[in-house]
Amino acid sequence: MSEPRINERIRVPEVRLVGPNGEQVGIVRVEDALRLAEEANLDLVEVAPMAKPPVAKLMDFGKFKYEAAMKAREARKNQVNTVIKEIKLRPKIDPHDYGTKRGHVERFLKAGDKVKVTIMFRGREQSRPELGRRLLERLADDIAELGYVESAPKQDGRNMIMVIGPTKKKAEAKAEQRRARDRSAAEGPRVASEDEAPAATEESAASAAE
């Protein structure tokens, strides 16, 4: 959007004037509005050019632009992109491999990411879609505290796909990670207490005696 017209750039006979604190002054000639702005050391800013008459407000335009820029910057900083991670499983997955894959899913969800879980069928496994569905339902139950089923299991060619969404939003997950890092940095390395020092000395002495 282009910047609003301010001060002498406002070329209309009259405006509906709004004071610096939002008070309604009324319809005044633009010359009088400019005089009031100058007396208050403020700018006359056209905020609703399509109104009849246009609405103009008394404000510090430089301060207004700065605050708007800061708000836009903060909004960009807080904006998060949705990331979809993918995990692939086989219908007859080994228990150890299942545990590993489930750990990956949990880590992604804790970070606020969505997870696309794909069951890959091969050969005669394609005739047993219930195996994949049961595995996906089991996974959904196992991670229920961290995520929810956003897209129910559905067949896609030789694969079966389910999408899990995180219960914790990305921004919340990042903020929590930052707090954890800050706490860790504040605590610093652990130093042995005075009570622990003698025990260590006794152990060393015992080792030396042996």
C-alpha positions in Angstrom: 0.0 0.0 0.0 1.2 3.5 -0.8 1.6 6.0 2.1 -1.3 8.2 3.0 -1.4 11.8 2.0 -0.2 14.1 4.8 -0.2 17.8 5.5 -0.1 20.0 2.3 -0.6 16.9 0.1 -4.2 16.7 1.2 -5.9 18.6 -1.5 -9.6 18.6 -0.5 -11.7 21.6 0.7 -12.6 20.0 4.0 -12.0 16.9 6.2 -13.7 15.1 9.0 -11.0 15.7 11.7 -10.0 13.3 14.4 -7.9 14.5 17.3 -4.6 12.8 18.4 -6.4 10.8 21.1 -9.2 9.7 18.8 -11.7 12.4 19.7 -14.1 13.6 17.0 -13.5 17.2 16.2 -16.0 17.4 13.3 -15.9 18.6 9.7 -13.5 21.5 9.3 -11.8 23.3 6.4 -8.5 21.7 5.5 -6.7 25.0 6.1 -8.0 25.0 9.7 -7.0 21.4 10.2 -3.5 22.2 9.0 -3.3 25.1 11.4 -4.4 22.9 14.3 -1.7 20.3 13.3 1.0 23.0 13.2 -0.1 24.4 16.6 0.1 21.0 18.1 3.4 20.2 16.4 1.7 17.2 14.7 0.9 16.0 11.2 -2.4 16.0 9.4 -2.8 12.5 8.0 -5.6 11.4 5.7 -6.7 8.0 7.1 -9.9 7.4 5.1 -9.5 9.1 1.7 -12.7 7.5 0.2 -15.0 8.8 2.9 -17.1 11.9 2.1 -15.6 14.1 3.3 -12.2 12.3 3.8 -11.2 11.5 7.4 -8.0 13.0 8.6 -6.2 12.6 11.9 -3.8 14.6 13.9 -0.7 12.5 14.7 3.0 12.2 14.8 3.4 10.6 11.4 7.1 9.7 11.9 6.3 7.9 15.2 3.3 6.2 13.6 5.5 4.9 10.7 8.1 3.6 13.2 5.6 1.8 15.3 3.9 0.2 12.2 7.3 -1.0 11.0 8.1 -2.5 14.4 4.7 -4.3 14.5 5.3 -5.7 11.0 8.8 -6.8 12.0 7.4 -8.6 15.1 4.7 -10.2 13.0 7.3 -11.6 10.6 9.5 -12.8 13.5 6.5 -14.7 15.0 5.4 -16.1 11.7 6.1 -19.8 11.4 6.1 -22.0 8.3 4.3 -25.2 8.6 6.7 -28.1 8.0 5.6 -31.6 7.2 8.0 -34.3 8.1 7.7 -37.8 6.6 8.2 -41.2 8.2 7.9 -44.4 6.2 7.0 -47.8 7.8 6.5 -51.3 6.6 3.4 -53.3 7.6 5.5 -55.9 9.4 8.0 -53.6 11.0 10.4 -54.9 13.6 9.5 -53.8 17.2 12.9 -52.1 17.6 12.5 -50.3 14.3 9.0 -49.2 15.3 10.3 -47.8 18.5 12.9 -45.8 16.6 10.4 -44.5 14.1 7.9 -43.6 16.9 10.7 -41.6 18.6 11.2 -39.6 15.4 7.5 -38.9 15.2 7.5 -37.7 18.8 10.5 -35.4 18.2 8.9 -33.8 15.2 5.6 -33.3 17.0 7.4 -31.7 20.0 9.0 -29.3 17.6 5.5 -28.3 16.4 5.8 -30.0 13.0 3.2 -32.1 11.2 4.1 -35.7 10.4 3.1 -37.6 7.3 3.3 -41.3 8.1 3.5 -43.6 5.0 3.0 -47.4 5.1 4.7 -49.0 2.1 3.1 -52.2 0.9 5.1 -54.7 -1.3 3.9 -57.7 -3.2 1.2 -59.7 -1.5 1.1 -57.2 1.4 -1.1 -55.0 -0.8 -3.9 -57.5 -0.2 -3.7 -56.9 3.6 -4.4 -53.2 4.0 -5.8 -53.8 7.5 -2.2 -54.5 8.6 -1.2 -50.9 7.7 -4.3 -49.4 9.2 -3.8 -51.2 12.5 -0.2 -50.0 12.6 -1.2 -46.4 12.0 -3.9 -46.6 14.6 -1.4 -48.0 17.1 1.0 -45.2 16.3 -1.8 -42.6 16.8 -2.5 -44.1 20.2 1.1 -44.1 21.2 1.7 -40.4 20.4 -1.8 -39.2 21.5 -0.4 -36.8 24.1 1.7 -35.0 21.5 -0.4 -35.1 18.3 -3.8 -35.9 16.8 -4.8 -37.5 13.6 -5.4 -34.6 11.1 -5.9 -36.8 8.1 -7.2 -40.4 8.7 -5.4 -43.3 7.1 -6.2 -43.6 3.4 -4.9 -45.8 0.5 -2.8 -44.1 -2.1 -1.7 -46.6 -4.7 0.7 -49.0 -3.0 0.9 -46.8 0.1 -1.3 -45.9 3.0 -1.0 -42.4 4.4 -2.0 -40.7 7.6 -1.1 -37.1 8.7 -0.6 -36.3 12.4 -0.8 -32.7 13.6 1.0 -31.4 16.7 -1.1 -30.5 19.7 1.5 -27.8 20.4 1.8 -25.0 17.9 5.2 -24.3 16.2 5.6 -20.9 17.9 4.9 -22.4 21.3 7.4 -25.2 20.7 10.1 -22.7 19.7 9.4 -20.5 22.7 9.6 -23.5 25.0 12.9 -24.6 23.3 14.3 -21.1 23.9 13.3 -21.1 27.5 15.0 -24.5 28.0 18.2 -23.2 26.4 18.1 -20.1 28.6 17.6 -22.2 31.8 20.5 -24.4 30.8 22.7 -21.4 30.1 21.7 -19.8 33.4 22.5 -22.9 35.5 25.9 -23.4 33.9 28.2 -26.3 34.6 27.5 -28.2 37.8 30.1 -27.7 40.5 30.6 -30.4 43.2 29.5 -29.2 46.6 31.7 -29.2 49.7 29.9 -32.3 51.0 30.7 -34.2 47.8 34.4 -33.3 47.8 35.6 -35.4 50.8 33.8 -38.5 49.3 35.7 -38.1 46.1 39.0 -37.7 48.1 38.3 -40.8 50.1 37.6 -42.8 46.9 40.9 -41.6 45.4 42.7 -42.5 48.6 41.2 -45.9 48.6 42.2 -46.5 45.0 45.7 -45.3 45.8 46.0 -47.7 48.8 45.0 -50.6 46.6 
